[in-house]
Amino acid sequence: MEKNQVTAVIVGAGHRALIYADVSLKIPDKLRIVGVADKNPDRLASTAQRYGISEEYRFDSADSLARREKIADIVINGTMDRQHVPTSIPLINRGYGMLLEKPFATDTSELADLYVSAQKNKSKVFVCHVLRYSSFYSEIKRLVASGTLGKILTVSMSEDVSLRHMVVSYVRGKWNNEDTGTPILLAKSCHDIDIMMWLMAPEYPVSVFSSGSDMRFSPENAPDGAGTRCLSDCPIESSCPFSAAKHYVHYANPRDFYVWGGKELSDEEKLRSLADDNDYGRCVWRCGHTGVDHQTVCVTFESGATGTFTLSAGAPCDERRIKIVGTQGTLTGVFEENSITVRTNINERPDKYDERVIQCGVSAECKHGGGDEALVMDFCDYFLYGKHSLSCSELSESLLGHLVVFAAERSRKTGRTVNL
Ligand SMILES: NC(=O)c1ccc[n+]([C@@H]2O[C@H](COP(=O)([O-])OP(=O)(O)OC[C@H]3O[C@@H](n4cnc5c(N)ncnc54)[C@H](O)[C@@H]3O)[C@@H](O)[C@H]2O)c1
């Protein structure tokens, strides 16, 4: 009988893994969560309760799960960046398929180890490149693949990371240090570089140059008199745009789960925690931030086509833009507006052009433009029936973006062009 349901174990029951696992509540016939592994006992217990997981299918780590006989078809791996490869390989060797968060590897050697292990075990590993599944980028992919724009000459993309997003995630938060977290280009913009490679496929990138720096959050940019913690020793806190009280207590922050770990606290308790030892109470200039706040990546493809991507962090709002120029026309779009404008040449009328505005329909509450949910559904169809969609983010089709990011980071650090 044909199998019509995927069974899954969550490994790393954090914020991201539960977004994917929750899709099982909408499509229980297709996806069922049967187990969970997490090092944090509270998360283990609450996740087990959420999905009705029995005691024998709860594990205190990925390793404990990997030591047991296989209990499900796939793993949803939502551990943090540097745990992806060490937790995935033993589970792939145990025979699991995998929905694996990005970045799926942190350097070329991890990438090779993961790839070899997936190939050896014939494991279906899907990377959570959720933007490929958004209606906005799916529509762009369809347009490019249809040849509407002719041969692509150049793709320019940009990502503005809002000030409050930058500060909570990449300055004070989990990705503030490139050695313990990962560089922002990998942690955040691997999505964008992946989109560029996916749109340009089957063309290969041949060289990468990148430069960028931190002009805002390094200690030498601290204003005179700034302290080390906003709410304990800083005389300029009330006038500082980065005040922890403003960011995490007085005004709404969509990422406050990073700061409070899902705990319900009163404002007084929050202010005390920020004054005391909460990492998010540290001064933005004196919290050990090692990354960049702006970076540009220039890619040359084998045909001579070019791609550029610019990351700018600390902007008023989050915004992704794209412009593609082809021999027959241009495409421009803003992800947050879900709108794409296509202009094409009219061969017999050089004085005119056609213009089409496409509104991509997605409801406001859908995360990543609807991509999170669509990715899980696509993975189930790929796993069960081998269906291969235009967005398919299977591991072997997701490698190039990460390789370009690794090359860009090498280029930024050495000042040289890196050939691939
Ligand atoms: N696809 C996207 O758009 C997107 C967006 C945000 C974050 N992410 C990525 O998602 C990943 C998870 O981020 P998050 O904020 O949900 O993380 P998180 O810190 O909330 O969750 C990670 C969980 O892994 C658990 N864990 C750690 N080591 C473990 C082990 N050996 N075995 C089992 N469990 C273990 C931790 O206890 C924790 O509960 C990151 O890699 C991040 O970069 C992806």
PDBQT file of the ligand as one rigid body, heavy atoms in Angstrom, charges set to zero:
ROOT
HETATM    1  N1  LIG A 501      14.675  29.475   7.878  1.00  0.00    +0.000 N 
HETATM    2  C1  LIG A 501      14.621  30.654   8.464  1.00  0.00    +0.000 C 
HETATM    3  O1  LIG A 501      14.139  31.604   7.899  1.00  0.00    +0.000 OA
HETATM    4  C2  LIG A 501      15.173  30.846   9.858  1.00  0.00    +0.000 A 
HETATM    5  C3  LIG A 501      14.777  31.944  10.622  1.00  0.00    +0.000 A 
HETATM    6  C4  LIG A 501      15.318  32.071  11.904  1.00  0.00    +0.000 A 
HETATM    7  C5  LIG A 501      16.232  31.147  12.373  1.00  0.00    +0.000 A 
HETATM    8  N2  LIG A 501      16.623  30.101  11.580  1.00  0.00    +0.000 N 
HETATM    9  C6  LIG A 501      17.587  29.085  12.026  1.00  0.00    +0.000 C 
HETATM   10  O2  LIG A 501      16.887  28.148  12.818  1.00  0.00    +0.000 OA
HETATM   11  C7  LIG A 501      17.800  27.513  13.743  1.00  0.00    +0.000 C 
HETATM   12  C8  LIG A 501      17.165  27.460  15.098  1.00  0.00    +0.000 C 
HETATM   13  O3  LIG A 501      16.938  28.762  15.598  1.00  0.00    +0.000 OA
HETATM   14  P1  LIG A 501      15.988  28.967  16.874  1.00  0.00    +0.000 P 
HETATM   15  O4  LIG A 501      15.978  30.414  17.175  1.00  0.00    +0.000 OA
HETATM   16  O5  LIG A 501      14.721  28.246  16.680  1.00  0.00    +0.000 OA
HETATM   17  O6  LIG A 501      16.890  28.207  17.976  1.00  0.00    +0.000 OA
HETATM   18  P2  LIG A 501      16.562  27.900  19.476  1.00  0.00    +0.000 P 
HETATM   19  O7  LIG A 501      17.783  28.272  20.259  1.00  0.00    +0.000 OA
HETATM   20  O8  LIG A 501      15.230  28.508  19.871  1.00  0.00    +0.000 OA
HETATM   21  O9  LIG A 501      16.375  26.322  19.509  1.00  0.00    +0.000 OA
HETATM   22  C9  LIG A 501      17.433  25.438  19.426  1.00  0.00    +0.000 C 
HETATM   23  C10 LIG A 501      17.086  24.252  20.338  1.00  0.00    +0.000 C 
HETATM   24  O10 LIG A 501      18.068  23.240  20.131  1.00  0.00    +0.000 OA
HETATM   25  C11 LIG A 501      18.262  22.592  21.385  1.00  0.00    +0.000 C 
HETATM   26  N3  LIG A 501      19.512  21.818  21.311  1.00  0.00    +0.000 N 
HETATM   27  C12 LIG A 501      20.774  22.270  21.347  1.00  0.00    +0.000 A 
HETATM   28  N4  LIG A 501      21.646  21.249  21.220  1.00  0.00    +0.000 NA
HETATM   29  C13 LIG A 501      20.907  20.138  21.069  1.00  0.00    +0.000 A 
HETATM   30  C14 LIG A 501      21.233  18.767  20.881  1.00  0.00    +0.000 A 
HETATM   31  N5  LIG A 501      22.503  18.343  20.790  1.00  0.00    +0.000 N 
HETATM   32  N6  LIG A 501      20.236  17.874  20.792  1.00  0.00    +0.000 NA
HETATM   33  C15 LIG A 501      18.922  18.279  20.869  1.00  0.00    +0.000 A 
HETATM   34  N7  LIG A 501      18.574  19.574  21.049  1.00  0.00    +0.000 NA
HETATM   35  C16 LIG A 501      19.548  20.483  21.139  1.00  0.00    +0.000 A 
HETATM   36  C17 LIG A 501      18.268  23.739  22.366  1.00  0.00    +0.000 C 
HETATM   37  O11 LIG A 501      18.053  23.299  23.696  1.00  0.00    +0.000 OA
HETATM   38  C18 LIG A 501      17.132  24.587  21.835  1.00  0.00    +0.000 C 
HETATM   39  O12 LIG A 501      15.897  24.264  22.439  1.00  0.00    +0.000 OA
HETATM   40  C19 LIG A 501      19.087  28.344  13.662  1.00  0.00    +0.000 C 
HETATM   41  O13 LIG A 501      20.051  27.641  12.936  1.00  0.00    +0.000 OA
HETATM   42  C20 LIG A 501      18.682  29.609  12.921  1.00  0.00    +0.000 C 
HETATM   43  O14 LIG A 501      19.742  30.146  12.161  1.00  0.00    +0.000 OA
HETATM   44  C21 LIG A 501      16.088  29.940  10.346  1.00  0.00    +0.000 A 
ENDROOT
TORSDOF 0
